[in-house]
Structures are given as C-alpha cells and as structure tokens.
Amino acid sequence: MAARGMLGRVANWMARPLSLVGGRHADPGTAPHARSGLLPVDVQTSVYRDARTFAAELPRARRAFEFAEAALASLLAGVRAHVRIDLGEVTTGAYALVDSIIDNPDALIWIGRLRDADFNPDNHGVKVALYLAVLGRHLGLPRRHLAELALIGMLADIGKVRVPRALLEKPGMLTAEEFEQVKE
C-alpha cells in the first residue's frame, strides 16, 4: 500500500538525528533532508506559498473539515457494524483537506482548533490528518504524498472503534483484563 510506504519514509525521516536535518531553509529542495537521502530521490519537493488569504480560504477549509469528518464518521460506522467499507469518501476528504492546506494551512488549522473542545474519533482523526498534511507541506512534499499523510492520520485510530469508550477514557493504568480487551 502506498500509504504504508509513505508512513515508513516519514518514520525513517523522524528517526534521523536533528543535526542531519539542520536549520530552516527557504527552499526545501536544497534542505539537508532532500540532499542527504532522508527522502527518496524520486520525491521532488516544492516550496508552497499561500495562494489565498486566511479569510478567503476559511469557508473552503470549513467545508473540507466537515466533509472529511462526515466521511470518517461514515467509515467508522461501517467498521462498527462489520460491513464492507469503501475508502473512496475518506480519500476524497483527505484530498479536500490537502487542497485547502496547500492554499493556506492556517485556515484549516484554525477550524481544527475550534473543534478541540469536543473530542470524538471523527474529528480527532481529521485533526491528526490535517497536522500530518501541514507537516508534509512544510517539508515540500507533493500533493499525492500530502493526501497519503492525511489518509494515514484519518485511519490511524480506526482500531479503537470497537473498544468501549469508557475504557479509552479511563484515567490511570488498565487492569490486565482491560489491557487484553484493548489488544483484542
């Protein structure tokens, strides 16, 4: 799966010492992470500039967040119901997030921060997706890779869907029995 390959590359990049990455660079294509083999040679990085103002991007960012949240909620409902799932809508949601992030990441981050008060798996996955895609944008990754990162973020906690919420929110250590239930 392409997303798994991208996740592995990101994990490898993050495992490298920060001294290899160096400081901030105006052109990610000349940054040490691009030159020193931290990214595959076939990945061409870009410098993204805000194409839209925060105010102009805000309505689209809100729609993208809501679409991605609804797509993820539908997918999670399918997983809970043990029905066959289709990643089409979630993938479309990932690309909607990425397109907004490419044009102005601040708008979508603002929308995500407004949703911090209400924790639910649907918007948590979307927020993880947007933060991963924003990091990828900062690195100058191509749009397809940004969408893969967003999809990884949206699906990262899908295994928790069948774990009772009380168990997920339990403060402190889990008992051996609870831990077995989570592993299952």
BELGI-V883267 format. One record per residue. RES is the residue in one small letter. PSI is psi in whole degrees, 0 to 359 (NA if undefined). Layout:
RES	PSI
RES	PSI
This chain:
m	136
a	323
a	323
r	319
g	318
m	319
l	318
g	318
r	319
v	318
a	318
n	318
w	316
m	335
a	344
r	149
p	144
l	335
s	333
l	330
v	323
g	193
g	195
r	139
h	141
a	328
d	106
p	335
g	339
t	3
a	153
p	328
h	332
a	325
r	330
s	14
g	13
l	332
l	149
p	149
v	336
d	354
v	113
q	118
t	159
s	162
v	118
y	134
r	146
d	121
a	341
r	154
t	163
f	311
a	321
a	327
e	338
l	313
p	318
r	321
a	318
r	315
r	319
a	316
f	313
e	321
f	312
a	320
e	316
a	320
a	317
l	321
a	319
s	318
l	315
l	323
a	321
g	320
v	316
r	324
a	1
h	38
v	160
r	135
i	154
d	127
l	4
g	308
e	321
v	321
t	317
t	319
g	321
a	316
y	326
a	317
l	313
v	317
d	322
s	318
i	320
i	318
d	325
n	100
p	335
d	323
a	313
l	324
i	320
w	314
i	316
g	319
r	326
l	335
r	5
d	331
a	323
d	107
f	123
n	155
p	332
d	306
n	338
h	315
g	321
v	321
k	319
v	318
a	315
l	323
y	321
l	318
a	323
v	319
l	315
g	321
r	316
h	323
l	346
g	21
l	151
p	161
r	316
r	319
h	325
l	319
a	323
e	318
l	317
a	318
l	319
i	315
g	320
m	328
l	358
a	322
d	19
i	332
g	341
k	351
v	325
r	5
v	132
p	136
r	321
a	325
l	321
l	326
e	4
k	126
p	148
g	190
m	148
l	148
t	168
a	319
e	317
e	320
f	319
e	321
q	319
v	317
k	326
e	NA
